[in-house]
Amino acid sequence: MSTTIEREIKLRFGNPSEARAAILATGATLLKGRRLQEDCLLDTADGRLRHQHSILRVRIDSGKNLLTFKGPAQPSDMKVREETETLVGDGLVLLRILEELGYHVWFRYQKYREEFGHEDVIIALDETPVGTYVEIEGGERGIMDVTAALGRTPTDFLLDSYRSLYLKHCQSHDLKPGNMLFEDEAEQTVGSRQ
């Protein structure tokens, strides 16, 4: 288990190829190849965690399962919040236990993620059902340096969660919100296995 202060930003890109080329041009090296991640956000029936601007998440990532708690975002030009995270043996069993304890999954989302390293930052290339994003996490100086190397500035920073980006997408495309899932992966999702 580790508790850290998470510092991150997102940048929007036109497509995965453009984003990957830009990331590699910074001198970043591939750490983890492209794979499907599914995230399940949990809360109590009365929405206690959402009211506290906190997140309880179970991530299922190619056989690696993580339980994460994120506290409220702190005032900053970047998204900064306390994060406590631990590996768990079986994400589906953990979801079942949490449901027995009164939590329920209120939002699920998927993304294909590749991760790259550059000095003290992790650069994630995320292909989501609502677009391509590059997430940069690490120290403030490193985030600023990689942002500049990608040809972007702090005015391009997105501090939104993937849920917020999804809701904005639904609103701008006159779609009814649900879960942010790839259509071709819908049969393989956590929800279909529960």
C-alpha positions in Angstrom: 0.0 0.0 0.0 1.2 3.5 -0.7 -0.2 7.0 0.1 1.1 9.8 -2.1 0.2 13.2 -3.4 -0.9 12.7 -6.9 -0.2 15.5 -9.4 -1.5 15.2 -12.9 -3.0 16.9 -16.0 -4.6 15.7 -19.2 -4.1 17.0 -22.7 -6.4 16.2 -25.6 -5.0 14.8 -28.9 -6.7 14.2 -32.2 -5.9 10.5 -32.4 -3.6 7.8 -30.8 -1.0 7.9 -33.6 -0.6 11.7 -33.2 -0.3 11.4 -29.4 2.1 8.4 -29.6 4.4 10.2 -32.0 4.4 13.4 -29.9 5.2 11.3 -26.7 8.1 9.4 -28.4 9.5 12.7 -29.8 10.0 13.9 -26.1 12.5 11.0 -25.6 10.1 9.1 -23.4 10.4 5.3 -23.3 7.7 2.7 -23.3 7.0 1.2 -19.8 3.8 -0.7 -20.4 2.2 -1.7 -23.7 -1.3 -1.0 -24.8 -4.0 -2.8 -22.8 -7.6 -2.5 -21.8 -8.3 -1.0 -18.3 -11.7 -1.1 -16.7 -12.4 1.2 -13.8 -15.3 0.9 -11.4 -16.2 3.8 -9.2 -18.0 2.9 -6.0 -20.0 4.9 -3.4 -22.6 4.4 -0.7 -26.3 4.7 -1.5 -26.4 8.3 -0.2 -23.4 9.3 -2.3 -21.2 10.1 0.7 -17.9 9.9 -1.2 -19.2 12.1 -4.1 -20.4 14.7 -1.7 -16.9 14.7 -0.1 -15.4 14.9 -3.7 -13.6 11.7 -3.0 -13.2 8.5 -5.2 -13.1 4.8 -4.3 -12.1 2.9 -7.4 -11.4 -0.7 -8.4 -9.2 -1.0 -11.5 -8.9 -4.2 -13.5 -5.9 -4.0 -15.7 -4.7 -7.2 -17.6 -4.6 -9.4 -14.5 -3.4 -6.6 -12.2 -6.1 -5.3 -9.8 -5.9 -2.1 -7.8 -8.0 -0.6 -5.0 -7.6 3.2 -4.9 -8.9 6.0 -2.7 -8.5 9.6 -3.8 -9.3 12.5 -1.6 -10.7 15.9 -2.6 -8.7 17.9 -5.2 -6.5 20.6 -3.6 -6.4 24.1 -5.1 -3.8 24.2 -7.9 -3.3 24.8 -11.6 -2.8 21.0 -11.8 -5.0 18.2 -10.4 -3.5 17.5 -6.9 -5.0 15.1 -4.4 -4.0 12.5 -1.9 -4.1 9.0 -3.3 -3.9 5.7 -1.4 -3.5 2.6 -3.5 -2.9 -1.1 -3.1 -2.7 -4.2 -5.2 -5.5 -6.8 -4.7 -5.6 -10.4 -5.8 -9.0 -10.5 -7.5 -10.8 -7.4 -8.6 -14.2 -9.1 -9.1 -14.1 -10.7 -5.6 -13.1 -7.3 -4.1 -16.1 -5.7 -5.9 -18.4 -8.3 -4.4 -17.0 -7.7 -0.9 -17.4 -3.9 -1.2 -21.0 -4.4 -2.4 -21.7 -6.6 0.7 -20.3 -3.7 2.8 -22.8 -1.3 1.3 -20.9 0.2 -1.7 -22.2 0.0 -5.2 -20.7 0.6 -8.6 -22.1 3.9 -9.8 -19.9 4.5 -12.9 -17.7 2.2 -15.1 -15.4 3.4 -17.7 -12.8 1.8 -20.1 -9.7 3.0 -21.8 -6.9 1.5 -23.7 -3.7 2.7 -22.0 0.0 2.7 -22.9 2.5 4.1 -20.4 5.8 5.9 -21.0 8.5 7.2 -18.7 10.3 10.5 -19.0 12.6 11.6 -16.1 10.2 11.9 -13.0 6.9 11.6 -14.9 4.7 8.9 -16.2 3.0 9.7 -19.5 -0.2 7.7 -20.2 -1.7 7.6 -23.7 -5.4 6.9 -23.1 -7.7 5.9 -26.0 -11.3 6.3 -24.6 -14.7 6.1 -26.1 -14.8 9.9 -26.1 -11.4 10.7 -27.5 -7.6 10.5 -27.1 -6.0 11.9 -24.0 -2.4 12.1 -22.7 -2.2 12.1 -18.9 1.0 13.3 -17.4 1.6 12.4 -13.7 4.6 13.3 -11.5 6.4 16.3 -10.2 5.3 19.8 -11.2 8.6 20.7 -13.0 8.5 17.4 -15.0 4.8 17.9 -16.0 5.7 21.4 -17.2 8.7 20.2 -19.1 6.8 17.3 -20.8 3.9 19.6 -21.6 6.3 22.0 -23.4 8.0 19.1 -25.2 4.6 18.1 -26.5 4.1 21.5 -27.9 1.5 22.5 -25.4 1.1 25.1 -22.6 -0.7 25.2 -19.3 -3.7 26.7 -21.1 -4.2 23.3 -22.6 -4.4 21.5 -19.2 -7.6 19.5 -18.6 -8.2 18.8 -14.9 -11.5 16.9 -15.5 -12.0 13.3 -14.5 -12.9 10.9 -17.3 -16.4 10.9 -15.9 -16.6 14.7 -16.4 -15.2 14.5 -19.9 -17.7 11.8 -20.7 -20.6 13.9 -19.4 -19.5 16.8 -21.5 -19.2 14.6 -24.6 -22.7 13.3 -24.0 -24.1 16.8 -23.6 -22.4 18.1 -26.7 -23.6 15.1 -28.8 -27.1 15.0 -27.3 -26.5 11.5 -25.8 -28.0 9.9 -22.7 -25.2 9.3 -20.2 -24.5 5.8 -18.9 -21.2 4.1 -18.5 -18.2 5.0 -20.7 -17.6 1.7 -22.4 -16.3 0.6 -25.8 -19.1 -1.1 -27.8 -16.9 -4.0 -29.0 -15.8 -4.7 -25.3 -19.3 -4.5 -23.8 -19.6 -8.3 -23.6 -16.3 -8.5 -21.7 -16.9 -5.9 -19.0 -17.0 -6.3 -15.3 -20.7 -5.7 -15.2 -21.4 -8.6 -17.6 -19.3 -10.9 -15.3 -21.1 -10.0 -12.1 
